[in-house]
Amino acid sequence: MTAQPIVIWTETPVRDLDAAAAYYAAILKIDVTFREEGGRRVAAVATEGSVGTDLFVDPAAGQGVSVLHMTVTDGLENALARVPANGGAVDSPIIDIPQGRFAYTRDPDGNRIGLFEAA
């Protein structure tokens, strides 16, 4: 059976990272942790056994633009090469994080999709 892509994490753009982190911590009754990742400060919102959500400051905040990150099955470069050939766009260079590597893309409808390869 061929490996299937799965959702790894989501990203939610916000205007004020500290205020958003406090909001989610209060609403969900969880601890929110901060870290530096890919040259930006992010707040991790996650509960045990769930897909995590990273909050980050982004000009698109307030426009309902979230990012869905999915694993790739045959290498990140291979997947990125297929994006424009199928009507999408690659929006970033490859970003290294401790867990692996990813890049931002847009599907033909403009949805933001992160393609992720584990370390």
Buried (B, 14 or more C-beta within 10 A) or exposed (E): EEEEEEEBBBBBBBEEBBEBBEBBBEEEEBEBEEEEBEEEEBBBBBEEEEEEBBBBBBEEBEEEBEBBBBBBEEEBEEBBEEBEEEEBEBBEEBBEEEEBBBBBBBBEEEEBBBBBBEE
